[in-house]
């Protein structure tokens, strides 16, 4: 995982268990953590090398005004890290989709 505070201070992505990231508040809530885990399983079962897969948290200036937390699944390629999908679960989006 590559939380925003590590990006801001120029650090590298680090391995951390997803449950620990949720319990420490790095990932905003359990639902978002669940979907990050599901996406990880999906991408690795597709054949994406887990050593070339990371989840990068959006910086404050990258997030939608209504978002509480947002993560990109990124895959490392010969072009660098490439965003392959965005994970964002919040009450605003759920409410909009229900309506």
Jmol script that loads the backbone (N, CA, C; Angstrom):
load data "model"
ATOM      1  N   UNK A   1       0.850  -1.174   0.000  1.00  0.00           N
ATOM      2  CA  UNK A   1       0.000   0.000   0.000  1.00  0.00           C
ATOM      3  C   UNK A   1       0.893   1.233   0.000  1.00  0.00           C
ATOM      4  N   UNK A   2       0.335   2.298  -0.560  1.00  0.00           N
ATOM      5  CA  UNK A   2       1.073   3.542  -0.677  1.00  0.00           C
ATOM      6  C   UNK A   2       0.195   4.687  -0.158  1.00  0.00           C
ATOM      7  N   UNK A   3       0.111   4.808   1.188  1.00  0.00           N
ATOM      8  CA  UNK A   3      -0.735   5.845   1.786  1.00  0.00           C
ATOM      9  C   UNK A   3      -0.239   7.251   1.451  1.00  0.00           C
ATOM     10  N   UNK A   4      -1.141   8.206   1.532  1.00  0.00           N
ATOM     11  CA  UNK A   4      -0.788   9.583   1.154  1.00  0.00           C
ATOM     12  C   UNK A   4       0.336  10.162   2.000  1.00  0.00           C
ATOM     13  N   UNK A   5       0.385   9.853   3.299  1.00  0.00           N
ATOM     14  CA  UNK A   5       1.441  10.448   4.126  1.00  0.00           C
ATOM     15  C   UNK A   5       2.829   9.976   3.691  1.00  0.00           C
ATOM     16  N   UNK A   6       2.933   8.763   3.182  1.00  0.00           N
ATOM     17  CA  UNK A   6       4.221   8.276   2.685  1.00  0.00           C
ATOM     18  C   UNK A   6       4.576   8.942   1.358  1.00  0.00           C
ATOM     19  N   UNK A   7       3.586   9.235   0.538  1.00  0.00           N
ATOM     20  CA  UNK A   7       3.834   9.931  -0.725  1.00  0.00           C
ATOM     21  C   UNK A   7       4.324  11.352  -0.467  1.00  0.00           C
ATOM     22  N   UNK A   8       3.660  12.046   0.465  1.00  0.00           N
ATOM     23  CA  UNK A   8       3.995  13.437   0.766  1.00  0.00           C
ATOM     24  C   UNK A   8       5.422  13.553   1.286  1.00  0.00           C
ATOM     25  N   UNK A   9       5.863  12.588   2.071  1.00  0.00           N
ATOM     26  CA  UNK A   9       7.203  12.642   2.648  1.00  0.00           C
ATOM     27  C   UNK A   9       8.242  11.914   1.805  1.00  0.00           C
ATOM     28  N   UNK A  10       7.881  11.560   0.570  1.00  0.00           N
ATOM     29  CA  UNK A  10       8.841  10.981  -0.367  1.00  0.00           C
ATOM     30  C   UNK A  10       9.258   9.556  -0.060  1.00  0.00           C
ATOM     31  N   UNK A  11       8.465   8.843   0.708  1.00  0.00           N
ATOM     32  CA  UNK A  11       8.773   7.458   1.037  1.00  0.00           C
ATOM     33  C   UNK A  11       8.249   6.526  -0.050  1.00  0.00           C
ATOM     34  N   UNK A  12       8.591   5.273   0.053  1.00  0.00           N
ATOM     35  CA  UNK A  12       8.138   4.262  -0.902  1.00  0.00           C
ATOM     36  C   UNK A  12       6.925   3.523  -0.350  1.00  0.00           C
ATOM     37  N   UNK A  13       6.234   2.838  -1.246  1.00  0.00           N
ATOM     38  CA  UNK A  13       5.119   1.986  -0.822  1.00  0.00           C
ATOM     39  C   UNK A  13       5.657   0.882   0.082  1.00  0.00           C
ATOM     40  N   UNK A  14       4.843   0.479   1.054  1.00  0.00           N
ATOM     41  CA  UNK A  14       5.254  -0.560   2.003  1.00  0.00           C
ATOM     42  C   UNK A  14       4.184  -1.638   2.072  1.00  0.00           C
ATOM     43  N   UNK A  15       4.634  -2.841   2.395  1.00  0.00           N
ATOM     44  CA  UNK A  15       3.687  -3.939   2.617  1.00  0.00           C
ATOM     45  C   UNK A  15       3.042  -3.755   3.989  1.00  0.00           C
ATOM     46  N   UNK A  16       1.733  -3.870   4.004  1.00  0.00           N
ATOM     47  CA  UNK A  16       0.987  -3.826   5.257  1.00  0.00           C
ATOM     48  C   UNK A  16      -0.259  -4.686   5.053  1.00  0.00           C
ATOM     49  N   UNK A  17      -0.620  -5.420   6.067  1.00  0.00           N
ATOM     50  CA  UNK A  17      -1.834  -6.230   5.975  1.00  0.00           C
ATOM     51  C   UNK A  17      -3.041  -5.300   5.897  1.00  0.00           C
ATOM     52  N   UNK A  18      -4.003  -5.692   5.091  1.00  0.00           N
ATOM     53  CA  UNK A  18      -5.176  -4.857   4.862  1.00  0.00           C
ATOM     54  C   UNK A  18      -5.949  -4.599   6.155  1.00  0.00           C
ATOM     55  N   UNK A  19      -6.125  -5.628   6.963  1.00  0.00           N
ATOM     56  CA  UNK A  19      -6.820  -5.454   8.238  1.00  0.00           C
ATOM     57  C   UNK A  19      -6.123  -4.460   9.141  1.00  0.00           C
ATOM     58  N   UNK A  20      -4.805  -4.484   9.128  1.00  0.00           N
ATOM     59  CA  UNK A  20      -4.025  -3.531   9.917  1.00  0.00           C
ATOM     60  C   UNK A  20      -4.207  -2.115   9.372  1.00  0.00           C
ATOM     61  N   UNK A  21      -4.234  -1.972   8.051  1.00  0.00           N
ATOM     62  CA  UNK A  21      -4.433  -0.652   7.435  1.00  0.00           C
ATOM     63  C   UNK A  21      -5.796  -0.078   7.819  1.00  0.00           C
ATOM     64  N   UNK A  22      -6.807  -0.932   7.890  1.00  0.00           N
ATOM     65  CA  UNK A  22      -8.140  -0.477   8.296  1.00  0.00           C
ATOM     66  C   UNK A  22      -8.137  -0.121   9.777  1.00  0.00           C
ATOM     67  N   UNK A  23      -7.580  -0.989  10.616  1.00  0.00           N
ATOM     68  CA  UNK A  23      -7.604  -0.736  12.065  1.00  0.00           C
ATOM     69  C   UNK A  23      -6.788   0.494  12.457  1.00  0.00           C
ATOM     70  N   UNK A  24      -5.743   0.804  11.694  1.00  0.00           N
ATOM     71  CA  UNK A  24      -4.926   1.994  11.975  1.00  0.00           C
ATOM     72  C   UNK A  24      -5.499   3.259  11.340  1.00  0.00           C
ATOM     73  N   UNK A  25      -6.589   3.119  10.572  1.00  0.00           N
ATOM     74  CA  UNK A  25      -7.208   4.280   9.949  1.00  0.00           C
ATOM     75  C   UNK A  25      -6.544   4.737   8.662  1.00  0.00           C
ATOM     76  N   UNK A  26      -5.609   3.943   8.141  1.00  0.00           N
ATOM     77  CA  UNK A  26      -4.979   4.279   6.857  1.00  0.00           C
ATOM     78  C   UNK A  26      -6.026   4.156   5.758  1.00  0.00           C
ATOM     79  N   UNK A  27      -6.779   3.057   5.785  1.00  0.00           N
ATOM     80  CA  UNK A  27      -7.958   2.889   4.925  1.00  0.00           C
ATOM     81  C   UNK A  27      -9.146   3.328   5.763  1.00  0.00           C
ATOM     82  N   UNK A  28      -9.976   4.203   5.208  1.00  0.00           N
ATOM     83  CA  UNK A  28     -11.022   4.901   5.945  1.00  0.00           C
ATOM     84  C   UNK A  28     -12.057   4.008   6.614  1.00  0.00           C
ATOM     85  N   UNK A  29     -12.423   2.879   5.995  1.00  0.00           N
ATOM     86  CA  UNK A  29     -13.477   2.051   6.585  1.00  0.00           C
ATOM     87  C   UNK A  29     -13.370   0.607   6.106  1.00  0.00           C
ATOM     88  N   UNK A  30     -14.064  -0.279   6.812  1.00  0.00           N
ATOM     89  CA  UNK A  30     -13.999  -1.712   6.508  1.00  0.00           C
ATOM     90  C   UNK A  30     -14.555  -2.052   5.129  1.00  0.00           C
ATOM     91  N   UNK A  31     -15.575  -1.345   4.695  1.00  0.00           N
ATOM     92  CA  UNK A  31     -16.162  -1.629   3.380  1.00  0.00           C
ATOM     93  C   UNK A  31     -15.152  -1.360   2.278  1.00  0.00           C
ATOM     94  N   UNK A  32     -14.483  -0.230   2.357  1.00  0.00           N
ATOM     95  CA  UNK A  32     -13.451   0.088   1.374  1.00  0.00           C
ATOM     96  C   UNK A  32     -12.322  -0.938   1.453  1.00  0.00           C
ATOM     97  N   UNK A  33     -11.936  -1.326   2.657  1.00  0.00           N
ATOM     98  CA  UNK A  33     -10.916  -2.363   2.826  1.00  0.00           C
ATOM     99  C   UNK A  33     -11.328  -3.675   2.183  1.00  0.00           C
ATOM    100  N   UNK A  34     -12.586  -4.041   2.350  1.00  0.00           N
ATOM    101  CA  UNK A  34     -13.103  -5.267   1.735  1.00  0.00           C
ATOM    102  C   UNK A  34     -12.942  -5.218   0.217  1.00  0.00           C
ATOM    103  N   UNK A  35     -13.331  -4.105  -0.390  1.00  0.00           N
ATOM    104  CA  UNK A  35     -13.250  -4.010  -1.847  1.00  0.00           C
ATOM    105  C   UNK A  35     -11.813  -3.926  -2.346  1.00  0.00           C
ATOM    106  N   UNK A  36     -10.926  -3.318  -1.587  1.00  0.00           N
ATOM    107  CA  UNK A  36      -9.503  -3.339  -1.952  1.00  0.00           C
ATOM    108  C   UNK A  36      -9.023  -4.785  -1.976  1.00  0.00           C
ATOM    109  N   UNK A  37      -9.413  -5.560  -0.977  1.00  0.00           N
ATOM    110  CA  UNK A  37      -9.041  -6.978  -0.928  1.00  0.00           C
ATOM    111  C   UNK A  37      -9.603  -7.768  -2.097  1.00  0.00           C
ATOM    112  N   UNK A  38     -10.860  -7.515  -2.436  1.00  0.00           N
ATOM    113  CA  UNK A  38     -11.480  -8.219  -3.573  1.00  0.00           C
ATOM    114  C   UNK A  38     -10.790  -7.868  -4.888  1.00  0.00           C
ATOM    115  N   UNK A  39     -10.447  -6.607  -5.067  1.00  0.00           N
ATOM    116  CA  UNK A  39      -9.754  -6.186  -6.293  1.00  0.00           C
ATOM    117  C   UNK A  39      -8.374  -6.825  -6.357  1.00  0.00           C
ATOM    118  N   UNK A  40      -7.685  -6.893  -5.211  1.00  0.00           N
ATOM    119  CA  UNK A  40      -6.375  -7.551  -5.168  1.00  0.00           C
ATOM    120  C   UNK A  40      -6.499  -9.004  -5.629  1.00  0.00           C
ATOM    121  N   UNK A  41      -7.468  -9.719  -5.084  1.00  0.00           N
ATOM    122  CA  UNK A  41      -7.669 -11.120  -5.478  1.00  0.00           C
ATOM    123  C   UNK A  41      -8.016 -11.238  -6.958  1.00  0.00           C
ATOM    124  N   UNK A  42      -8.885 -10.376  -7.441  1.00  0.00           N
ATOM    125  CA  UNK A  42      -9.283 -10.396  -8.848  1.00  0.00           C
ATOM    126  C   UNK A  42      -8.075 -10.182  -9.758  1.00  0.00           C
ATOM    127  N   UNK A  43      -7.289  -9.153  -9.481  1.00  0.00           N
ATOM    128  CA  UNK A  43      -6.154  -8.833 -10.351  1.00  0.00           C
ATOM    129  C   UNK A  43      -5.070  -9.909 -10.300  1.00  0.00           C
ATOM    130  N   UNK A  44      -4.795 -10.448  -9.119  1.00  0.00           N
ATOM    131  CA  UNK A  44      -3.768 -11.493  -9.039  1.00  0.00           C
ATOM    132  C   UNK A  44      -4.248 -12.786  -9.691  1.00  0.00           C
ATOM    133  N   UNK A  45      -5.538 -13.078  -9.603  1.00  0.00           N
ATOM    134  CA  UNK A  45      -6.069 -14.270 -10.281  1.00  0.00           C
ATOM    135  C   UNK A  45      -6.101 -14.100 -11.798  1.00  0.00           C
ATOM    136  N   UNK A  46      -6.127 -12.855 -12.258  1.00  0.00           N
ATOM    137  CA  UNK A  46      -6.009 -12.590 -13.695  1.00  0.00           C
ATOM    138  C   UNK A  46      -4.577 -12.793 -14.188  1.00  0.00           C
ATOM    139  N   UNK A  47      -3.647 -12.857 -13.238  1.00  0.00           N
ATOM    140  CA  UNK A  47      -2.254 -13.063 -13.610  1.00  0.00           C
ATOM    141  C   UNK A  47      -1.347 -11.872 -13.362  1.00  0.00           C
ATOM    142  N   UNK A  48      -1.878 -10.806 -12.758  1.00  0.00           N
ATOM    143  CA  UNK A  48      -1.039  -9.655 -12.427  1.00  0.00           C
ATOM    144  C   UNK A  48      -0.083 -10.076 -11.314  1.00  0.00           C
ATOM    145  N   UNK A  49       1.197  -9.822 -11.519  1.00  0.00           N
ATOM    146  CA  UNK A  49       2.230 -10.147 -10.535  1.00  0.00           C
ATOM    147  C   UNK A  49       2.021  -9.295  -9.282  1.00  0.00           C
ATOM    148  N   UNK A  50       1.846  -9.940  -8.129  1.00  0.00           N
ATOM    149  CA  UNK A  50       1.591  -9.187  -6.900  1.00  0.00           C
ATOM    150  C   UNK A  50       2.748  -8.269  -6.523  1.00  0.00           C
ATOM    151  N   UNK A  51       3.949  -8.552  -7.034  1.00  0.00           N
ATOM    152  CA  UNK A  51       5.097  -7.679  -6.772  1.00  0.00           C
ATOM    153  C   UNK A  51       5.025  -6.401  -7.611  1.00  0.00           C
ATOM    154  N   UNK A  52       4.172  -6.395  -8.626  1.00  0.00           N
ATOM    155  CA  UNK A  52       4.019  -5.223  -9.503  1.00  0.00           C
ATOM    156  C   UNK A  52       2.643  -4.573  -9.345  1.00  0.00           C
ATOM    157  N   UNK A  53       2.001  -4.859  -8.235  1.00  0.00           N
ATOM    158  CA  UNK A  53       0.669  -4.332  -7.948  1.00  0.00           C
ATOM    159  C   UNK A  53       0.725  -3.563  -6.636  1.00  0.00           C
ATOM    160  N   UNK A  54       0.153  -2.380  -6.636  1.00  0.00           N
ATOM    161  CA  UNK A  54       0.066  -1.607  -5.392  1.00  0.00           C
ATOM    162  C   UNK A  54      -1.237  -0.819  -5.379  1.00  0.00           C
ATOM    163  N   UNK A  55      -1.612  -0.407  -4.187  1.00  0.00           N
ATOM    164  CA  UNK A  55      -2.780   0.438  -4.004  1.00  0.00           C
ATOM    165  C   UNK A  55      -2.288   1.776  -3.469  1.00  0.00           C
ATOM    166  N   UNK A  56      -2.515   2.825  -4.258  1.00  0.00           N
ATOM    167  CA  UNK A  56      -2.038   4.166  -3.917  1.00  0.00           C
ATOM    168  C   UNK A  56      -3.219   5.036  -3.501  1.00  0.00           C
ATOM    169  N   UNK A  57      -3.099   5.608  -2.308  1.00  0.00           N
ATOM    170  CA  UNK A  57      -4.149   6.483  -1.796  1.00  0.00           C
ATOM    171  C   UNK A  57      -4.054   7.847  -2.484  1.00  0.00           C
ATOM    172  N   UNK A  58      -5.207   8.392  -2.856  1.00  0.00           N
ATOM    173  CA  UNK A  58      -5.214   9.715  -3.473  1.00  0.00           C
ATOM    174  C   UNK A  58      -4.736  10.765  -2.479  1.00  0.00           C
ATOM    175  N   UNK A  59      -3.980  11.724  -2.983  1.00  0.00           N
ATOM    176  CA  UNK A  59      -3.601  12.882  -2.182  1.00  0.00           C
ATOM    177  C   UNK A  59      -4.841  13.756  -1.998  1.00  0.00           C
ATOM    178  N   UNK A  60      -4.804  14.638  -1.011  1.00  0.00           N
ATOM    179  CA  UNK A  60      -5.966  15.482  -0.716  1.00  0.00           C
ATOM    180  C   UNK A  60      -6.419  16.280  -1.937  1.00  0.00           C
ATOM    181  N   UNK A  61      -5.471  16.752  -2.741  1.00  0.00           N
ATOM    182  CA  UNK A  61      -5.834  17.571  -3.904  1.00  0.00           C
ATOM    183  C   UNK A  61      -6.295  16.735  -5.103  1.00  0.00           C
ATOM    184  N   UNK A  62      -6.291  15.418  -4.986  1.00  0.00           N
ATOM    185  CA  UNK A  62      -6.742  14.529  -6.058  1.00  0.00           C
ATOM    186  C   UNK A  62      -8.153  13.986  -5.817  1.00  0.00           C
ATOM    187  N   UNK A  63      -8.658  14.183  -4.615  1.00  0.00           N
ATOM    188  CA  UNK A  63      -9.934  13.557  -4.250  1.00  0.00           C
ATOM    189  C   UNK A  63     -11.124  14.429  -4.629  1.00  0.00           C
ATOM    190  N   UNK A  64     -12.228  13.767  -4.935  1.00  0.00           N
ATOM    191  CA  UNK A  64     -13.483  14.481  -5.164  1.00  0.00           C
ATOM    192  C   UNK A  64     -13.903  15.166  -3.865  1.00  0.00           C
ATOM    193  N   UNK A  65     -14.616  16.263  -3.976  1.00  0.00           N
ATOM    194  CA  UNK A  65     -14.991  17.033  -2.788  1.00  0.00           C
ATOM    195  C   UNK A  65     -15.847  16.228  -1.809  1.00  0.00           C
ATOM    196  N   UNK A  66     -16.547  15.224  -2.290  1.00  0.00           N
ATOM    197  CA  UNK A  66     -17.435  14.436  -1.432  1.00  0.00           C
ATOM    198  C   UNK A  66     -16.785  13.147  -0.929  1.00  0.00           C
ATOM    199  N   UNK A  67     -15.563  12.863  -1.356  1.00  0.00           N
ATOM    200  CA  UNK A  67     -14.924  11.584  -1.027  1.00  0.00           C
ATOM    201  C   UNK A  67     -14.263  11.632   0.346  1.00  0.00           C
ATOM    202  N   UNK A  68     -14.441  10.570   1.100  1.00  0.00           N
ATOM    203  CA  UNK A  68     -13.765  10.431   2.385  1.00  0.00           C
ATOM    204  C   UNK A  68     -12.406   9.763   2.213  1.00  0.00           C
ATOM    205  N   UNK A  69     -12.291   8.888   1.229  1.00  0.00           N
ATOM    206  CA  UNK A  69     -11.045   8.166   0.968  1.00  0.00           C
ATOM    207  C   UNK A  69     -11.121   7.600  -0.444  1.00  0.00           C
ATOM    208  N   UNK A  70      -9.986   7.467  -1.087  1.00  0.00           N
ATOM    209  CA  UNK A  70      -9.966   6.963  -2.457  1.00  0.00           C
ATOM    210  C   UNK A  70      -8.602   6.343  -2.740  1.00  0.00           C
ATOM    211  N   UNK A  71      -8.602   5.179  -3.352  1.00  0.00           N
ATOM    212  CA  UNK A  71      -7.381   4.443  -3.667  1.00  0.00           C
ATOM    213  C   UNK A  71      -7.382   4.025  -5.126  1.00  0.00           C
ATOM    214  N   UNK A  72      -6.206   4.045  -5.741  1.00  0.00           N
ATOM    215  CA  UNK A  72      -6.022   3.521  -7.094  1.00  0.00           C
ATOM    216  C   UNK A  72      -5.307   2.186  -7.020  1.00  0.00           C
ATOM    217  N   UNK A  73      -5.770   1.217  -7.792  1.00  0.00           N
ATOM    218  CA  UNK A  73      -4.983   0.002  -8.020  1.00  0.00           C
ATOM    219  C   UNK A  73      -4.046   0.347  -9.165  1.00  0.00           C
ATOM    220  N   UNK A  74      -2.748   0.204  -8.944  1.00  0.00           N
ATOM    221  CA  UNK A  74      -1.745   0.538  -9.952  1.00  0.00           C
ATOM    222  C   UNK A  74      -0.885  -0.680 -10.257  1.00  0.00           C
ATOM    223  N   UNK A  75      -0.516  -0.798 -11.521  1.00  0.00           N
ATOM    224  CA  UNK A  75       0.327  -1.901 -11.975  1.00  0.00           C
ATOM    225  C   UNK A  75       1.608  -1.311 -12.542  1.00  0.00           C
ATOM    226  N   UNK A  76       2.742  -1.857 -12.120  1.00  0.00           N
ATOM    227  CA  UNK A  76       4.030  -1.385 -12.624  1.00  0.00           C
ATOM    228  C   UNK A  76       4.305  -2.018 -13.983  1.00  0.00           C
ATOM    229  N   UNK A  77       4.650  -1.183 -14.939  1.00  0.00           N
ATOM    230  CA  UNK A  77       4.981  -1.658 -16.283  1.00  0.00           C
ATOM    231  C   UNK A  77       6.285  -0.996 -16.723  1.00  0.00           C
ATOM    232  N   UNK A  78       6.664  -1.233 -17.955  1.00  0.00           N
ATOM    233  CA  UNK A  78       7.873  -0.597 -18.483  1.00  0.00           C
ATOM    234  C   UNK A  78       7.708   0.922 -18.581  1.00  0.00           C
ATOM    235  N   UNK A  79       6.484   1.412 -18.487  1.00  0.00           N
ATOM    236  CA  UNK A  79       6.192   2.849 -18.515  1.00  0.00           C
ATOM    237  C   UNK A  79       6.096   3.449 -17.116  1.00  0.00           C
ATOM    238  N   UNK A  80       6.298   2.654 -16.094  1.00  0.00           N
ATOM    239  CA  UNK A  80       6.137   3.103 -14.715  1.00  0.00           C
ATOM    240  C   UNK A  80       4.836   2.564 -14.138  1.00  0.00           C
ATOM    241  N   UNK A  81       4.360   3.196 -13.079  1.00  0.00           N
ATOM    242  CA  UNK A  81       3.125   2.771 -12.423  1.00  0.00           C
ATOM    243  C   UNK A  81       1.927   3.328 -13.176  1.00  0.00           C
ATOM    244  N   UNK A  82       1.014   2.446 -13.551  1.00  0.00           N
ATOM    245  CA  UNK A  82      -0.152   2.825 -14.341  1.00  0.00           C
ATOM    246  C   UNK A  82      -1.419   2.505 -13.544  1.00  0.00           C
ATOM    247  N   UNK A  83      -2.282   3.502 -13.421  1.00  0.00           N
ATOM    248  CA  UNK A  83      -3.561   3.315 -12.738  1.00  0.00           C
ATOM    249  C   UNK A  83      -4.450   2.403 -13.570  1.00  0.00           C
ATOM    250  N   UNK A  84      -4.975   1.356 -12.943  1.00  0.00           N
ATOM    251  CA  UNK A  84      -5.877   0.477 -13.695  1.00  0.00           C
ATOM    252  C   UNK A  84      -7.313   0.586 -13.203  1.00  0.00           C
ATOM    253  N   UNK A  85      -7.540   1.013 -11.962  1.00  0.00           N
ATOM    254  CA  UNK A  85      -8.897   1.293 -11.504  1.00  0.00           C
ATOM    255  C   UNK A  85      -8.870   2.071 -10.210  1.00  0.00           C
ATOM    256  N   UNK A  86     -10.002   2.686  -9.907  1.00  0.00           N
ATOM    257  CA  UNK A  86     -10.135   3.537  -8.725  1.00  0.00           C
ATOM    258  C   UNK A  86     -11.123   2.892  -7.765  1.00  0.00           C
ATOM    259  N   UNK A  87     -10.776   2.901  -6.474  1.00  0.00           N
ATOM    260  CA  UNK A  87     -11.671   2.377  -5.441  1.00  0.00           C
ATOM    261  C   UNK A  87     -12.096   3.526  -4.541  1.00  0.00           C
ATOM    262  N   UNK A  88     -13.388   3.789  -4.537  1.00  0.00           N
ATOM    263  CA  UNK A  88     -13.916   4.868  -3.708  1.00  0.00           C
ATOM    264  C   UNK A  88     -15.307   4.463  -3.268  1.00  0.00           C
ATOM    265  N   UNK A  89     -15.479   4.264  -1.992  1.00  0.00           N
ATOM    266  CA  UNK A  89     -16.781   3.904  -1.443  1.00  0.00           C
ATOM    267  C   UNK A  89     -17.122   4.955  -0.399  1.00  0.00           C
ATOM    268  N   UNK A  90     -18.205   5.660  -0.583  1.00  0.00           N
ATOM    269  CA  UNK A  90     -18.645   6.604   0.434  1.00  0.00           C
ATOM    270  C   UNK A  90     -20.161   6.724   0.384  1.00  0.00           C
ATOM    271  N   UNK A  91     -20.722   7.306   1.402  1.00  0.00           N
ATOM    272  CA  UNK A  91     -22.177   7.375   1.512  1.00  0.00           C
ATOM    273  C   UNK A  91     -22.802   8.193   0.394  1.00  0.00           C
ATOM    274  N   UNK A  92     -22.125   9.241  -0.051  1.00  0.00           N
ATOM    275  CA  UNK A  92     -22.666  10.064  -1.133  1.00  0.00           C
ATOM    276  C   UNK A  92     -22.872   9.221  -2.388  1.00  0.00           C
ATOM    277  N   UNK A  93     -21.869   8.443  -2.759  1.00  0.00           N
ATOM    278  CA  UNK A  93     -21.975   7.632  -3.971  1.00  0.00           C
ATOM    279  C   UNK A  93     -23.051   6.560  -3.828  1.00  0.00           C
ATOM    280  N   UNK A  94     -23.113   5.944  -2.656  1.00  0.00           N
ATOM    281  CA  UNK A  94     -24.136   4.922  -2.424  1.00  0.00           C
ATOM    282  C   UNK A  94     -25.528   5.549  -2.542  1.00  0.00           C
ATOM    283  N   UNK A  95     -25.722   6.708  -1.936  1.00  0.00           N
ATOM    284  CA  UNK A  95     -27.008   7.401  -1.995  1.00  0.00           C
ATOM    285  C   UNK A  95     -27.381   7.739  -3.439  1.00  0.00           C
ATOM    286  N   UNK A  96     -26.442   8.261  -4.208  1.00  0.00           N
ATOM    287  CA  UNK A  96     -26.707   8.627  -5.602  1.00  0.00           C
ATOM    288  C   UNK A  96     -27.092   7.399  -6.416  1.00  0.00           C
ATOM    289  N   UNK A  97     -26.403   6.288  -6.206  1.00  0.00           N
ATOM    290  CA  UNK A  97     -26.697   5.081  -6.978  1.00  0.00           C
ATOM    291  C   UNK A  97     -28.020   4.432  -6.563  1.00  0.00           C
ATOM    292  N   UNK A  98     -28.405   4.588  -5.327  1.00  0.00           N
ATOM    293  CA  UNK A  98     -29.683   4.041  -4.862  1.00  0.00           C
ATOM    294  C   UNK A  98     -30.844   4.811  -5.484  1.00  0.00           C
ATOM    295  N   UNK A  99     -30.692   6.122  -5.601  1.00  0.00           N
ATOM    296  CA  UNK A  99     -31.760   6.967  -6.164  1.00  0.00           C
ATOM    297  C   UNK A  99     -31.901   6.638  -7.608  1.00  0.00           C
TER     298      UNK A  99
END
end "model"
wireframe off; spacefill off
backbone 0.3
color backbone group
